[in-house]
């Protein structure tokens, strides 16, 4: 065998090994849970309480809840793929201060919750969170679903399944496949990916006021994906695309004010 052919064969074999290993460990490349359980005090929201409820498959979830003031809605926050809900107190703070209820959803495998994260598992977690609030007398139309990054995939799916009052998407993607293919351009991500979160194909089915907030300089999920989601959604819808903001610093660029204005307009106090 000629040298060039041998080199080509070795390259093909190495590529095949890399593809195979990536397929096996792909969820470790998609989810980055902090499994430690923190307190709301550590998260900067001592008003919140630790609550536990089970998903339909029996997995116990540890979340944080703060009840709404009279007549106010409850914001259900689905986090991104890193850390856990202890890092989302900064998001909850302005909502709590405005009198809104907040449920920070602790996914399976994160923050002391049982199990390991998968797409279908996170959908089960989202359903369990909504069921928990309904069990406490919160009408589904008084729920605003808030998805952050990976959590936008969960929020979109839940908004299709439940007639909620509003949906807010922070740095949404069209699909996890699109994000993965951009991050790993030399791999056949579109063939291999298990947890796909196909949000672009679902968003038009949402029948609730929608707000999309995205940083123009987002290097993790390009703002073009947020714009595509906005175009595909049905009205009423708003897009706030913030110049100079990236993926993790939207609040430093005024996102909270836009979110509070949207919530106030969508949920007039009863």
C-alpha positions in Angstrom: 0.0 0.0 0.0 1.3 3.4 -0.9 2.2 5.9 1.8 -0.6 8.3 0.8 -3.2 5.5 0.9 -2.0 4.4 4.3 -2.2 7.9 5.6 -5.7 8.3 4.2 -6.8 5.0 5.8 -5.4 6.0 9.2 -7.1 9.4 9.0 -10.5 7.6 8.2 -10.0 5.2 11.1 -9.1 8.1 13.5 -12.1 10.1 12.4 -14.3 7.1 12.9 -13.1 6.6 16.4 -13.6 10.3 17.2 -17.2 10.1 15.8 -17.9 7.0 17.8 -16.6 8.4 21.0 -18.5 11.6 20.5 -21.7 9.7 20.0 -21.1 7.8 23.2 -20.3 10.8 25.4 -22.5 13.3 23.6 -24.7 14.1 26.6 -21.6 15.0 28.6 -20.9 17.5 25.9 -24.4 18.9 26.1 -25.2 19.1 29.8 -22.9 20.5 32.5 -24.7 20.0 35.8 -23.6 21.1 39.2 -25.0 18.3 41.3 -24.5 20.0 44.6 -27.7 21.1 46.4 -27.5 24.8 47.5 -29.9 26.9 49.6 -32.0 29.8 48.4 -29.9 32.0 50.8 -26.8 31.0 49.0 -28.5 31.8 45.7 -29.4 35.3 46.9 -33.1 34.7 47.2 -33.8 33.8 50.8 -37.5 34.4 50.3 -37.7 31.3 48.2 -38.4 27.8 49.6 -37.0 24.5 48.7 -39.7 22.3 47.2 -39.7 18.7 46.0 -42.0 17.0 43.5 -41.7 14.0 41.3 -41.8 13.7 37.5 -44.1 11.2 35.9 -41.2 8.6 35.7 -40.7 8.9 39.5 -37.6 11.1 39.4 -37.6 13.5 42.4 -36.8 17.1 41.5 -35.5 19.8 43.9 -36.7 23.2 43.0 -37.2 26.7 44.6 -40.5 28.4 44.9 -41.8 31.8 45.9 -45.6 32.3 45.9 -47.0 35.2 44.0 -48.6 38.3 45.6 -52.4 38.5 45.2 -53.4 38.8 41.5 -49.8 38.4 40.2 -48.6 35.6 37.8 -45.9 33.0 38.5 -42.8 32.8 36.3 -41.5 29.3 35.7 -37.8 29.5 35.0 -36.2 26.7 32.9 -32.4 27.2 33.2 -29.6 26.6 30.7 -27.4 23.6 30.6 -24.7 24.7 33.1 -24.6 25.0 36.9 -28.0 24.7 38.6 -30.8 26.9 40.0 -28.5 28.5 42.6 -27.0 30.6 39.8 -30.4 31.8 38.7 -31.3 33.8 41.8 -30.1 36.9 39.9 -32.9 36.3 37.4 -35.5 35.7 40.0 -34.7 38.8 42.1 -36.5 41.4 40.0 -39.5 39.2 39.6 -39.8 38.6 43.3 -39.3 42.3 44.0 -42.2 43.1 41.6 -44.5 40.7 43.5 -44.5 37.9 41.0 -44.3 34.2 41.9 -41.3 32.3 40.8 -40.5 28.6 40.4 -36.9 27.9 39.6 -37.0 24.4 38.1 -34.3 22.0 39.2 -33.7 19.6 36.4 -32.9 15.9 37.0 -29.2 15.5 37.7 -28.8 19.1 38.8 -28.7 20.6 42.2 -29.5 17.5 44.2 -32.3 16.2 42.0 -32.3 12.5 41.1 -31.6 11.1 37.6 -29.6 12.3 34.6 -30.5 14.9 32.1 -32.0 13.9 28.7 -34.3 15.8 26.4 -37.4 13.6 27.2 -36.4 13.8 30.9 -36.3 17.6 30.9 -39.7 17.7 29.3 -41.0 15.4 32.1 -39.4 17.8 34.6 -41.2 20.7 32.9 -44.6 19.0 33.1 -44.0 18.1 36.7 -43.2 21.8 37.5 -46.4 23.0 35.9 -48.4 20.2 37.7 -46.9 21.3 41.0 -48.1 24.9 40.5 -51.5 23.8 39.4 -51.7 21.6 42.5 -51.1 24.7 44.5 -54.0 26.5 42.8 -52.1 28.5 40.2 -54.2 28.7 37.0 -52.2 27.7 34.0 -53.1 31.1 32.3 -51.4 32.9 35.2 -48.1 31.1 34.4 -45.3 32.7 32.3 -42.8 30.2 31.0 -39.2 31.6 31.0 -36.6 29.6 29.1 -32.9 30.4 29.2 -30.6 29.1 26.5 -31.1 25.3 26.6 -34.2 25.9 28.7 -35.8 27.7 25.8 -36.2 24.2 24.2 -38.1 23.1 27.3 -40.2 26.3 27.5 -41.2 26.0 23.9 -42.3 22.4 24.3 -44.2 23.1 27.5 -45.9 26.1 25.8 -47.1 23.9 23.0 -48.6 21.4 25.5 -50.1 23.9 28.0 -52.2 27.0 27.5 -50.0 29.3 29.5 -50.3 33.0 29.8 -47.0 34.1 28.3 -43.6 32.8 27.1 -40.2 34.5 27.4 -37.2 33.1 25.6 -33.7 34.3 26.5 -31.1 33.5 23.8 -33.2 30.8 22.1 -31.9 28.4 19.5 -33.7 27.0 16.5 -32.6 23.5 17.5 -29.9 22.0 19.6 -28.7 20.3 16.4 -28.1 23.7 14.8 -26.0 24.8 17.8 -24.1 21.5 17.9 -23.3 21.5 14.2 -21.9 25.0 14.5 -19.8 24.1 17.5 -18.5 20.8 15.9 -18.4 21.5 12.2 -16.2 18.5 11.3 -18.6 16.0 12.9 -21.8 14.6 11.5 -23.9 16.2 14.3 -27.1 16.2 12.3 -27.0 12.4 12.0 -25.7 11.6 15.5 -27.4 13.9 18.0 -30.0 12.3 20.3 -31.3 15.3 22.2 -32.4 17.7 19.5 -34.9 20.2 21.0 -36.5 21.1 17.6 -37.9 24.5 18.7 -38.2 26.2 15.3 -40.6 23.6 14.1 -42.8 24.0 17.3 -42.9 27.7 18.0 -45.7 28.5 15.6 -48.0 26.3 17.7 -47.6 28.5 20.8 -50.8 30.4 21.5 -49.6 33.0 24.0 -47.8 36.4 24.0 -44.2 35.8 23.3 -41.0 37.8 24.1 -37.6 36.9 22.7 -34.5 38.6 24.3 -31.2 38.0 22.6 -27.8 39.6 22.6 -26.5 40.8 19.2 -23.0 39.7 20.1 -23.9 36.2 21.3 -21.1 33.8 20.4 -22.8 30.7 21.8 -26.2 30.9 20.1 -26.1 33.4 17.3 -28.7 36.1 17.3 -29.8 34.9 13.8 -31.3 31.9 15.5 -33.4 34.2 17.8 -34.5 36.2 14.9 -35.6 33.1 13.0 -37.6 32.0 16.0 -39.3 35.4 16.2 -40.2 35.3 12.5 -41.7 31.8 12.8 -43.8 32.6 15.9 -47.4 33.8 15.7 -48.5 37.1 17.1 -48.6 38.7 19.6 -44.8 38.6 19.8 -41.9 41.0 20.6 -38.2 40.8 20.0 -35.6 42.7 22.0 -32.2 42.3 20.4 -29.6 44.1 22.5 -26.5 45.6 20.9 -23.3 44.8 22.7 -24.8 41.9 24.7 -23.5 38.4 24.6 -24.9 35.1 25.8 -24.5 35.5 29.6 -24.6 39.3 30.2 -28.1 40.3 29.0 -29.1 41.6 32.4 -26.1 43.9 32.4 -27.4 45.4 29.2 -31.0 46.1 30.5 -32.8 42.9 29.8 -34.6 42.9 33.1 -36.4 46.1 32.4 -37.7 44.8 29.0 -38.9 41.6 30.7 -40.7 43.4 33.5 -42.4 45.7 31.0 -43.6 42.6 29.0 -44.9 40.9 32.2 -46.7 44.0 33.4 -48.4 44.5 30.0 -49.3 40.8 29.6 -50.6 40.3 33.1 -52.5 43.3 34.4 -53.0 43.0 38.1 -56.4 41.4 39.0 
